[in-house]
Amino acid sequence: MNIDKFIEMYKEAFGNYELPVAVWYSESPAGEILKSKGCFMHNLKPARDGGVVSFDVDAIYCPGGKLYCGFIEMPEFIPPYVSLKERYKDVPEQMIDFVKGLELIDMSGKYLNFASITQIDNFESAEGLVFFANPDVMSGLVSWVHFDHNRDDAVCVPFASGCSATVAQTITENRRNGYKTYLGMFDPSVRPQVEADIISLSVPMSRFKEMYHTFNESCLQGTHGWKNVRKRITGNED
């Protein structure tokens, strides 16, 4: 898989819309460590804009963020907080079962990195790619995901915080060598951290390795339907 070739294909399909962000762990930070004052998803904007950012356990303020990034075990207060305070789950036990099902990987002592794909030399270290997109762009991405098979769960919208969808579920799926991709940014707590028209699609590298080869075969290249959508994405300027 060639990054430069993929960027070329992506721009052909989506114009100059923002490129996806690679996510991976490392022993040392790949970019500037940004400390969050709340939800760390807000601090991904530099990576979305073409740079690199890194986080460790101390850089992430939110205990949920620390949990979903694999930096800590779940604190006892999180299940009742998610259920009784945030009211995202009916009872605390649902939250306990949800976290158990994630099979979170212990990444304490590691650094979590996010980088525009323009900033990495290859896809070898990446655990997944995160696409931040408006509905028009997302329609193309989801169509691409569905192009080569008929699995009903190819695109999933499970219960998830923003960091769970983009990090925990995506990386766990990659470690399983799975095929599921995850729509995210539906958690009301994360919505203020992204633009009003933006949601995310997280693709584990285990799936992207297949999708890379189907990009130009899908509707994203040269079809009448996509040309009409692309005009609205680009403003018909290119």
PyRosetta script that sets phi, psi and omega in degrees:
from pyrosetta import init, pose_from_sequence

init()
pose = pose_from_sequence("MNIDKFIEMYKEAFGNYELPVAVWYSESPAGEILKSKGCFMHNLKPARDGGVVSFDVDAIYCPGGKLYCGFIEMPEFIPPYVSLKERYKDVPEQMIDFVKGLELIDMSGKYLNFASITQIDNFESAEGLVFFANPDVMSGLVSWVHFDHNRDDAVCVPFASGCSATVAQTITENRRNGYKTYLGMFDPSVRPQVEADIISLSVPMSRFKEMYHTFNESCLQGTHGWKNVRKRITGNED")
pose.set_psi(1, 127.2)
pose.set_omega(1, -176.8)
pose.set_phi(2, -107.6)
pose.set_psi(2, 122.2)
pose.set_omega(2, -177.0)
pose.set_phi(3, -63.7)
pose.set_psi(3, -44.7)
pose.set_omega(3, -178.4)
pose.set_phi(4, -61.3)
pose.set_psi(4, -39.5)
pose.set_omega(4, 178.6)
pose.set_phi(5, -65.9)
pose.set_psi(5, -41.1)
pose.set_omega(5, -179.8)
pose.set_phi(6, -65.5)
pose.set_psi(6, -41.4)
pose.set_omega(6, 177.9)
pose.set_phi(7, -60.9)
pose.set_psi(7, -40.8)
pose.set_omega(7, 178.4)
pose.set_phi(8, -62.4)
pose.set_psi(8, -45.1)
pose.set_omega(8, 178.5)
pose.set_phi(9, -64.3)
pose.set_psi(9, -41.5)
pose.set_omega(9, -177.6)
pose.set_phi(10, -63.5)
pose.set_psi(10, -43.0)
pose.set_omega(10, 179.4)
pose.set_phi(11, -68.8)
pose.set_psi(11, -32.2)
pose.set_omega(11, 176.3)
pose.set_phi(12, -63.3)
pose.set_psi(12, -36.5)
pose.set_omega(12, -178.6)
pose.set_phi(13, -82.8)
pose.set_psi(13, -39.1)
pose.set_omega(13, -170.8)
pose.set_phi(14, -117.3)
pose.set_psi(14, 6.6)
pose.set_omega(14, -177.8)
pose.set_phi(15, 67.9)
pose.set_psi(15, -140.1)
pose.set_omega(15, -177.7)
pose.set_phi(16, -95.4)
pose.set_psi(16, 24.3)
pose.set_omega(16, 177.0)
pose.set_phi(17, -63.0)
pose.set_psi(17, 155.1)
pose.set_omega(17, -174.0)
pose.set_phi(18, -59.7)
pose.set_psi(18, 142.6)
pose.set_omega(18, -178.8)
pose.set_phi(19, -81.8)
pose.set_psi(19, 158.6)
pose.set_omega(19, 179.1)
pose.set_phi(20, -67.8)
pose.set_psi(20, 164.3)
pose.set_omega(20, -178.7)
pose.set_phi(21, -112.0)
pose.set_psi(21, 130.9)
pose.set_omega(21, 175.9)
pose.set_phi(22, -85.7)
pose.set_psi(22, 145.2)
pose.set_omega(22, 178.3)
pose.set_phi(23, -128.2)
pose.set_psi(23, 136.6)
pose.set_omega(23, 178.9)
pose.set_phi(24, -163.5)
pose.set_psi(24, 164.6)
pose.set_omega(24, 175.9)
pose.set_phi(25, -102.9)
pose.set_psi(25, 155.0)
pose.set_omega(25, 177.6)
pose.set_phi(26, -154.3)
pose.set_psi(26, 168.5)
pose.set_omega(26, 179.4)
pose.set_phi(27, -79.3)
pose.set_psi(27, -22.4)
pose.set_omega(27, 177.8)
pose.set_phi(28, -135.0)
pose.set_psi(28, 154.6)
pose.set_omega(28, -177.2)
pose.set_phi(29, -66.8)
pose.set_psi(29, 138.2)
pose.set_omega(29, 178.1)
pose.set_phi(30, -86.0)
pose.set_psi(30, -17.3)
pose.set_omega(30, -178.9)
pose.set_phi(31, -148.4)
pose.set_psi(31, -167.1)
pose.set_omega(31, 179.2)
pose.set_phi(32, -64.8)
pose.set_psi(32, 135.2)
pose.set_omega(32, 176.7)
pose.set_phi(33, -83.7)
pose.set_psi(33, 117.8)
pose.set_omega(33, -179.1)
pose.set_phi(34, -104.9)
pose.set_psi(34, 123.6)
pose.set_omega(34, 177.7)
pose.set_phi(35, -88.3)
pose.set_psi(35, 134.0)
pose.set_omega(35, -178.1)
pose.set_phi(36, -95.7)
pose.set_psi(36, 149.7)
pose.set_omega(36, 174.1)
pose.set_phi(37, -99.9)
pose.set_psi(37, -8.9)
pose.set_omega(37, 178.6)
pose.set_phi(38, -154.7)
pose.set_psi(38, -124.0)
pose.set_omega(38, 177.3)
pose.set_phi(39, -70.3)
pose.set_psi(39, 125.1)
pose.set_omega(39, -176.0)
pose.set_phi(40, -75.4)
pose.set_psi(40, -9.1)
pose.set_omega(40, 179.2)
pose.set_phi(41, -62.6)
pose.set_psi(41, -26.6)
pose.set_omega(41, 175.7)
pose.set_phi(42, -61.1)
pose.set_psi(42, -32.4)
pose.set_omega(42, -176.8)
pose.set_phi(43, -80.7)
pose.set_psi(43, 4.7)
pose.set_omega(43, 174.5)
pose.set_phi(44, -82.6)
pose.set_psi(44, -9.1)
pose.set_omega(44, -175.8)
pose.set_phi(45, -57.4)
pose.set_psi(45, -40.4)
pose.set_omega(45, 177.1)
pose.set_phi(46, -58.9)
pose.set_psi(46, -36.7)
pose.set_omega(46, 177.0)
pose.set_phi(47, -69.1)
pose.set_psi(47, -40.8)
pose.set_omega(47, 177.7)
pose.set_phi(48, -62.9)
pose.set_psi(48, -29.6)
pose.set_omega(48, -178.3)
pose.set_phi(49, -87.2)
pose.set_psi(49, 3.9)
pose.set_omega(49, 175.1)
pose.set_phi(50, 116.8)
pose.set_psi(50, 6.2)
pose.set_omega(50, -176.8)
pose.set_phi(51, -111.7)
pose.set_psi(51, -156.9)
pose.set_omega(51, -178.6)
pose.set_phi(52, -136.5)
pose.set_psi(52, 134.6)
pose.set_omega(52, 174.3)
pose.set_phi(53, -134.0)
pose.set_psi(53, 152.4)
pose.set_omega(53, -178.5)
pose.set_phi(54, -133.5)
pose.set_psi(54, 157.3)
pose.set_omega(54, -179.9)
pose.set_phi(55, -141.5)
pose.set_psi(55, 147.2)
pose.set_omega(55, 167.7)
pose.set_phi(56, -127.7)
pose.set_psi(56, -174.2)
pose.set_omega(56, -174.7)
pose.set_phi(57, -61.0)
pose.set_psi(57, -33.3)
pose.set_omega(57, -177.7)
pose.set_phi(58, -79.8)
pose.set_psi(58, -21.0)
pose.set_omega(58, -177.4)
pose.set_phi(59, -81.3)
pose.set_psi(59, -18.9)
pose.set_omega(59, -178.1)
pose.set_phi(60, -98.7)
pose.set_psi(60, 120.8)
pose.set_omega(60, -176.3)
pose.set_phi(61, -77.6)
pose.set_psi(61, -44.5)
pose.set_omega(61, -172.5)
pose.set_phi(62, -72.0)
pose.set_psi(62, 126.3)
pose.set_omega(62, 177.2)
pose.set_phi(63, -59.3)
pose.set_psi(63, -34.0)
pose.set_omega(63, 176.8)
pose.set_phi(64, -64.5)
pose.set_psi(64, -40.0)
pose.set_omega(64, 176.7)
pose.set_phi(65, -62.8)
pose.set_psi(65, -43.2)
pose.set_omega(65, 176.9)
pose.set_phi(66, -59.4)
pose.set_psi(66, -41.5)
pose.set_omega(66, -179.1)
pose.set_phi(67, -64.0)
pose.set_psi(67, -53.0)
pose.set_omega(67, -173.6)
pose.set_phi(68, -70.8)
pose.set_psi(68, -16.7)
pose.set_omega(68, 175.0)
pose.set_phi(69, -90.3)
pose.set_psi(69, 0.4)
pose.set_omega(69, 176.4)
pose.set_phi(70, 81.2)
pose.set_psi(70, 14.5)
pose.set_omega(70, -175.9)
pose.set_phi(71, -85.7)
pose.set_psi(71, -24.6)
pose.set_omega(71, -179.8)
pose.set_phi(72, -141.5)
pose.set_psi(72, 163.1)
pose.set_omega(72, 169.2)
pose.set_phi(73, -80.9)
pose.set_psi(73, 162.5)
pose.set_omega(73, -175.0)
pose.set_phi(74, -68.2)
pose.set_psi(74, 121.1)
pose.set_omega(74, 174.4)
pose.set_phi(75, -64.5)
pose.set_psi(75, 151.1)
pose.set_omega(75, -175.9)
pose.set_phi(76, -63.4)
pose.set_psi(76, -26.3)
pose.set_omega(76, -175.4)
pose.set_phi(77, -79.4)
pose.set_psi(77, -14.3)
pose.set_omega(77, -173.8)
pose.set_phi(78, -66.8)
pose.set_psi(78, -47.9)
pose.set_omega(78, -179.4)
pose.set_phi(79, -56.6)
pose.set_psi(79, -48.8)
pose.set_omega(79, 178.4)
pose.set_phi(80, -67.8)
pose.set_psi(80, -30.5)
pose.set_omega(80, 178.9)
pose.set_phi(81, -66.4)
pose.set_psi(81, -46.3)
pose.set_omega(81, -179.5)
pose.set_phi(82, -65.1)
pose.set_psi(82, -34.6)
pose.set_omega(82, -177.5)
pose.set_phi(83, -84.5)
pose.set_psi(83, -53.4)
pose.set_omega(83, -170.6)
pose.set_phi(84, -87.4)
pose.set_psi(84, -31.5)
pose.set_omega(84, -179.0)
pose.set_phi(85, -92.8)
pose.set_psi(85, -58.2)
pose.set_omega(85, -178.3)
pose.set_phi(86, -78.6)
pose.set_psi(86, -25.8)
pose.set_omega(86, -179.2)
pose.set_phi(87, 59.4)
pose.set_psi(87, 41.5)
pose.set_omega(87, 174.6)
pose.set_phi(88, -89.9)
pose.set_psi(88, -18.0)
pose.set_omega(88, 175.8)
pose.set_phi(89, -134.1)
pose.set_psi(89, 147.9)
pose.set_omega(89, -175.5)
pose.set_phi(90, -64.8)
pose.set_psi(90, -46.4)
pose.set_omega(90, -179.4)
pose.set_phi(91, -135.1)
pose.set_psi(91, 152.9)
pose.set_omega(91, -178.9)
pose.set_phi(92, -56.5)
pose.set_psi(92, -32.7)
pose.set_omega(92, -177.6)
pose.set_phi(93, -61.2)
pose.set_psi(93, -29.9)
pose.set_omega(93, 177.0)
pose.set_phi(94, -63.9)
pose.set_psi(94, -39.4)
pose.set_omega(94, 179.0)
pose.set_phi(95, -67.5)
pose.set_psi(95, -40.2)
pose.set_omega(95, 177.9)
pose.set_phi(96, -60.7)
pose.set_psi(96, -46.0)
pose.set_omega(96, 179.6)
pose.set_phi(97, -64.8)
pose.set_psi(97, -37.8)
pose.set_omega(97, 179.6)
pose.set_phi(98, -61.3)
pose.set_psi(98, -48.6)
pose.set_omega(98, -178.3)
pose.set_phi(99, -65.5)
pose.set_psi(99, -38.7)
pose.set_omega(99, 176.6)
pose.set_phi(100, -59.6)
pose.set_psi(100, -40.7)
pose.set_omega(100, -178.9)
pose.set_phi(101, -67.7)
pose.set_psi(101, -21.5)
pose.set_omega(101, 179.7)
pose.set_phi(102, -70.5)
pose.set_psi(102, -25.9)
pose.set_omega(102, -177.6)
pose.set_phi(103, 52.6)
pose.set_psi(103, 54.9)
pose.set_omega(103, -176.5)
pose.set_phi(104, -59.6)
pose.set_psi(104, 142.1)
pose.set_omega(104, -179.3)
pose.set_phi(105, -92.1)
pose.set_psi(105, 136.4)
pose.set_omega(105, 179.4)
pose.set_phi(106, -72.7)
pose.set_psi(106, 109.7)
pose.set_omega(106, 178.6)
pose.set_phi(107, -118.6)
pose.set_psi(107, 22.6)
pose.set_omega(107, 177.9)
pose.set_phi(108, -61.3)
pose.set_psi(108, 136.1)
pose.set_omega(108, -178.3)
pose.set_phi(109, 88.9)
pose.set_psi(109, -7.0)
pose.set_omega(109, 178.9)
pose.set_phi(110, -97.4)
pose.set_psi(110, 172.8)
pose.set_omega(110, 173.1)
pose.set_phi(111, -114.3)
pose.set_psi(111, 138.3)
pose.set_omega(111, 177.4)
pose.set_phi(112, -102.4)
pose.set_psi(112, 125.2)
pose.set_omega(112, -174.0)
pose.set_phi(113, -117.2)
pose.set_psi(113, 143.2)
pose.set_omega(113, 173.0)
pose.set_phi(114, -128.6)
pose.set_psi(114, 130.6)
pose.set_omega(114, -178.2)
pose.set_phi(115, -145.6)
pose.set_psi(115, 139.8)
pose.set_omega(115, 168.4)
pose.set_phi(116, -56.5)
pose.set_psi(116, 143.5)
pose.set_omega(116, -178.9)
pose.set_phi(117, -65.7)
pose.set_psi(117, -10.6)
pose.set_omega(117, 173.8)
pose.set_phi(118, -72.5)
pose.set_psi(118, -14.0)
pose.set_omega(118, -174.7)
pose.set_phi(119, -102.4)
pose.set_psi(119, 2.5)
pose.set_omega(119, 179.2)
pose.set_phi(120, -118.7)
pose.set_psi(120, 151.4)
pose.set_omega(120, -176.2)
pose.set_phi(121, -83.2)
pose.set_psi(121, -29.0)
pose.set_omega(121, -179.2)
pose.set_phi(122, -157.7)
pose.set_psi(122, 176.2)
pose.set_omega(122, -178.5)
pose.set_phi(123, -93.8)
pose.set_psi(123, 5.1)
pose.set_omega(123, -169.4)
pose.set_phi(124, -62.4)
pose.set_psi(124, -39.6)
pose.set_omega(124, -177.2)
pose.set_phi(125, -86.6)
pose.set_psi(125, -17.2)
pose.set_omega(125, -174.8)
pose.set_phi(126, -67.0)
pose.set_psi(126, 138.9)
pose.set_omega(126, 173.4)
pose.set_phi(127, -90.9)
pose.set_psi(127, -24.5)
pose.set_omega(127, -179.2)
pose.set_phi(128, -173.9)
pose.set_psi(128, 170.6)
pose.set_omega(128, 175.1)
pose.set_phi(129, -119.1)
pose.set_psi(129, 138.6)
pose.set_omega(129, 178.2)
pose.set_phi(130, -115.8)
pose.set_psi(130, 120.8)
pose.set_omega(130, 178.4)
pose.set_phi(131, -101.7)
pose.set_psi(131, 122.3)
pose.set_omega(131, 174.1)
pose.set_phi(132, -101.1)
pose.set_psi(132, 120.6)
pose.set_omega(132, -167.5)
pose.set_phi(133, -148.2)
pose.set_psi(133, 152.0)
pose.set_omega(133, 171.4)
pose.set_phi(134, -82.8)
pose.set_psi(134, 173.8)
pose.set_omega(134, -175.3)
pose.set_phi(135, -58.4)
pose.set_psi(135, -36.6)
pose.set_omega(135, 179.8)
pose.set_phi(136, -65.5)
pose.set_psi(136, -47.0)
pose.set_omega(136, 178.0)
pose.set_phi(137, -65.0)
pose.set_psi(137, -41.0)
pose.set_omega(137, -179.2)
pose.set_phi(138, -62.8)
pose.set_psi(138, -32.9)
pose.set_omega(138, 178.2)
pose.set_phi(139, -61.6)
pose.set_psi(139, -37.8)
pose.set_omega(139, 177.2)
pose.set_phi(140, -70.0)
pose.set_psi(140, -41.4)
pose.set_omega(140, -179.8)
pose.set_phi(141, -64.2)
pose.set_psi(141, -45.2)
pose.set_omega(141, -179.7)
pose.set_phi(142, -65.9)
pose.set_psi(142, -38.2)
pose.set_omega(142, 176.4)
pose.set_phi(143, -61.8)
pose.set_psi(143, -38.6)
pose.set_omega(143, 178.1)
pose.set_phi(144, -64.6)
pose.set_psi(144, -43.6)
pose.set_omega(144, 178.9)
pose.set_phi(145, -58.4)
pose.set_psi(145, -41.1)
pose.set_omega(145, -174.8)
pose.set_phi(146, -82.3)
pose.set_psi(146, -5.6)
pose.set_omega(146, -170.4)
pose.set_phi(147, -60.1)
pose.set_psi(147, -42.7)
pose.set_omega(147, -168.0)
pose.set_phi(148, -103.5)
pose.set_psi(148, 5.1)
pose.set_omega(148, 173.8)
pose.set_phi(149, -161.5)
pose.set_psi(149, 170.9)
pose.set_omega(149, -174.7)
pose.set_phi(150, -112.7)
pose.set_psi(150, 22.3)
pose.set_omega(150, -179.6)
pose.set_phi(151, -66.5)
pose.set_psi(151, 130.3)
pose.set_omega(151, -178.9)
pose.set_phi(152, -67.9)
pose.set_psi(152, -23.6)
pose.set_omega(152, -178.0)
pose.set_phi(153, -104.2)
pose.set_psi(153, 25.7)
pose.set_omega(153, 178.2)
pose.set_phi(154, -64.1)
pose.set_psi(154, -36.0)
pose.set_omega(154, 175.3)
pose.set_phi(155, -119.0)
pose.set_psi(155, 116.2)
pose.set_omega(155, -174.2)
pose.set_phi(156, -109.8)
pose.set_psi(156, 147.8)
pose.set_omega(156, 172.6)
pose.set_phi(157, -128.5)
pose.set_psi(157, 69.2)
pose.set_omega(157, 179.9)
pose.set_phi(158, -77.4)
pose.set_psi(158, 167.0)
pose.set_omega(158, 169.3)
pose.set_phi(159, -55.9)
pose.set_psi(159, 130.3)
pose.set_omega(159, -177.4)
pose.set_phi(160, -169.4)
pose.set_psi(160, 142.7)
pose.set_omega(160, 164.4)
pose.set_phi(161, -76.1)
pose.set_psi(161, 171.1)
pose.set_omega(161, 177.7)
pose.set_phi(162, -59.2)
pose.set_psi(162, -43.4)
pose.set_omega(162, -178.2)
pose.set_phi(163, -73.6)
pose.set_psi(163, -27.9)
pose.set_omega(163, 177.4)
pose.set_phi(164, -68.3)
pose.set_psi(164, -43.2)
pose.set_omega(164, -178.9)
pose.set_phi(165, -68.1)
pose.set_psi(165, -39.8)
pose.set_omega(165, -174.7)
pose.set_phi(166, -86.4)
pose.set_psi(166, -22.9)
pose.set_omega(166, -177.2)
pose.set_phi(167, -116.4)
pose.set_psi(167, -70.1)
pose.set_omega(167, -169.7)
pose.set_phi(168, -59.5)
pose.set_psi(168, -54.7)
pose.set_omega(168, -175.6)
pose.set_phi(169, -69.1)
pose.set_psi(169, -37.4)
pose.set_omega(169, -179.1)
pose.set_phi(170, -66.7)
pose.set_psi(170, -47.1)
pose.set_omega(170, -177.2)
pose.set_phi(171, -71.2)
pose.set_psi(171, -38.1)
pose.set_omega(171, 176.0)
pose.set_phi(172, -61.6)
pose.set_psi(172, -41.6)
pose.set_omega(172, 178.8)
pose.set_phi(173, -64.1)
pose.set_psi(173, -37.5)
pose.set_omega(173, 178.1)
pose.set_phi(174, -65.2)
pose.set_psi(174, -42.5)
pose.set_omega(174, 179.7)
pose.set_phi(175, -65.4)
pose.set_psi(175, -24.7)
pose.set_omega(175, 176.2)
pose.set_phi(176, -84.6)
pose.set_psi(176, -3.5)
pose.set_omega(176, -174.4)
pose.set_phi(177, 60.0)
pose.set_psi(177, 40.1)
pose.set_omega(177, -174.7)
pose.set_phi(178, -90.3)
pose.set_psi(178, -179.9)
pose.set_omega(178, -174.8)
pose.set_phi(179, -116.8)
pose.set_psi(179, -7.5)
pose.set_omega(179, -174.7)
pose.set_phi(180, -72.3)
pose.set_psi(180, 141.0)
pose.set_omega(180, 172.0)
pose.set_phi(181, -115.5)
pose.set_psi(181, 159.5)
pose.set_omega(181, -169.5)
pose.set_phi(182, -129.8)
pose.set_psi(182, 121.5)
pose.set_omega(182, 169.0)
pose.set_phi(183, -78.9)
pose.set_psi(183, 140.7)
pose.set_omega(183, -177.5)
pose.set_phi(184, -144.4)
pose.set_psi(184, -175.0)
pose.set_omega(184, -176.5)
pose.set_phi(185, 75.5)
pose.set_psi(185, 28.5)
pose.set_omega(185, 176.1)
pose.set_phi(186, -96.8)
pose.set_psi(186, -13.3)
pose.set_omega(186, 177.2)
pose.set_phi(187, -63.8)
pose.set_psi(187, 122.0)
pose.set_omega(187, -179.3)
pose.set_phi(188, -54.8)
pose.set_psi(188, -29.3)
pose.set_omega(188, -179.7)
pose.set_phi(189, -68.8)
pose.set_psi(189, -27.0)
pose.set_omega(189, -177.8)
pose.set_phi(190, -93.8)
pose.set_psi(190, -16.9)
pose.set_omega(190, -175.6)
pose.set_phi(191, -54.1)
pose.set_psi(191, -42.2)
pose.set_omega(191, 179.8)
pose.set_phi(192, -65.8)
pose.set_psi(192, -11.1)
pose.set_omega(192, -177.7)
pose.set_phi(193, -86.8)
pose.set_psi(193, -8.3)
pose.set_omega(193, 177.7)
pose.set_phi(194, -130.8)
pose.set_psi(194, 167.2)
pose.set_omega(194, 179.5)
pose.set_phi(195, -64.3)
pose.set_psi(195, 156.9)
pose.set_omega(195, -172.8)
pose.set_phi(196, -61.7)
pose.set_psi(196, -27.5)
pose.set_omega(196, -177.0)
pose.set_phi(197, -102.9)
pose.set_psi(197, 14.8)
pose.set_omega(197, -174.2)
pose.set_phi(198, -107.9)
pose.set_psi(198, 131.3)
pose.set_omega(198, 165.2)
pose.set_phi(199, -126.4)
pose.set_psi(199, 175.2)
pose.set_omega(199, -176.4)
pose.set_phi(200, -122.1)
pose.set_psi(200, 153.7)
pose.set_omega(200, 169.5)
pose.set_phi(201, -128.2)
pose.set_psi(201, 119.1)
pose.set_omega(201, -179.6)
pose.set_phi(202, -105.4)
pose.set_psi(202, 126.6)
pose.set_omega(202, -176.0)
pose.set_phi(203, -118.9)
pose.set_psi(203, 112.9)
pose.set_omega(203, 176.6)
pose.set_phi(204, -63.2)
pose.set_psi(204, 149.7)
pose.set_omega(204, -177.4)
pose.set_phi(205, -63.1)
pose.set_psi(205, -27.2)
pose.set_omega(205, 177.0)
pose.set_phi(206, -60.1)
pose.set_psi(206, -31.6)
pose.set_omega(206, 177.5)
pose.set_phi(207, -89.2)
pose.set_psi(207, -38.1)
pose.set_omega(207, -178.7)
pose.set_phi(208, -61.3)
pose.set_psi(208, -32.1)
pose.set_omega(208, 179.1)
pose.set_phi(209, -59.4)
pose.set_psi(209, -29.1)
pose.set_omega(209, 175.7)
pose.set_phi(210, -83.9)
pose.set_psi(210, -45.3)
pose.set_omega(210, -175.2)
pose.set_phi(211, -65.7)
pose.set_psi(211, -30.7)
pose.set_omega(211, 179.5)
pose.set_phi(212, -52.4)
pose.set_psi(212, -39.5)
pose.set_omega(212, -174.4)
pose.set_phi(213, -83.9)
pose.set_psi(213, -6.6)
pose.set_omega(213, -179.0)
pose.set_phi(214, -107.4)
pose.set_psi(214, -2.5)
pose.set_omega(214, -173.8)
pose.set_phi(215, -55.6)
pose.set_psi(215, -52.9)
pose.set_omega(215, -176.5)
pose.set_phi(216, -75.4)
pose.set_psi(216, -14.0)
pose.set_omega(216, 177.4)
pose.set_phi(217, -85.4)
pose.set_psi(217, -20.1)
pose.set_omega(217, -175.6)
pose.set_phi(218, -79.5)
pose.set_psi(218, -176.8)
pose.set_omega(218, -178.0)
pose.set_phi(219, -65.3)
pose.set_psi(219, -11.4)
pose.set_omega(219, -173.6)
pose.set_phi(220, -71.6)
pose.set_psi(220, -10.1)
pose.set_omega(220, -179.4)
pose.set_phi(221, -120.9)
pose.set_psi(221, 103.6)
pose.set_omega(221, 167.0)
pose.set_phi(222, 84.9)
pose.set_psi(222, -0.3)
pose.set_omega(222, -178.9)
pose.set_phi(223, -82.1)
pose.set_psi(223, 154.3)
pose.set_omega(223, -179.0)
pose.set_phi(224, -61.4)
pose.set_psi(224, -44.4)
pose.set_omega(224, -178.6)
pose.set_phi(225, -60.0)
pose.set_psi(225, -46.6)
pose.set_omega(225, -177.5)
pose.set_phi(226, -71.4)
pose.set_psi(226, -34.6)
pose.set_omega(226, 178.4)
pose.set_phi(227, -56.4)
pose.set_psi(227, -39.2)
pose.set_omega(227, 180.0)
pose.set_phi(228, -67.1)
pose.set_psi(228, -39.5)
pose.set_omega(228, 177.8)
pose.set_phi(229, -69.5)
pose.set_psi(229, -42.4)
pose.set_omega(229, -178.8)
pose.set_phi(230, -59.4)
pose.set_psi(230, -36.1)
pose.set_omega(230, 178.8)
pose.set_phi(231, -59.3)
pose.set_psi(231, -39.0)
pose.set_omega(231, -179.6)
pose.set_phi(232, -73.7)
pose.set_psi(232, -34.9)
pose.set_omega(232, 178.5)
pose.set_phi(233, -64.4)
pose.set_psi(233, -45.6)
pose.set_omega(233, -174.3)
pose.set_phi(234, -89.3)
pose.set_psi(234, -10.5)
pose.set_omega(234, -173.8)
pose.set_phi(235, 71.8)
pose.set_psi(235, 15.7)
pose.set_omega(235, -179.9)
pose.set_phi(236, 56.7)
pose.set_psi(236, 32.6)
pose.set_omega(236, -177.6)
pose.set_phi(237, -92.6)
pose.set_psi(237, -13.7)
pose.set_omega(237, -177.3)
pose.set_phi(238, -126.3)
pose.dump_pdb("model.pdb")
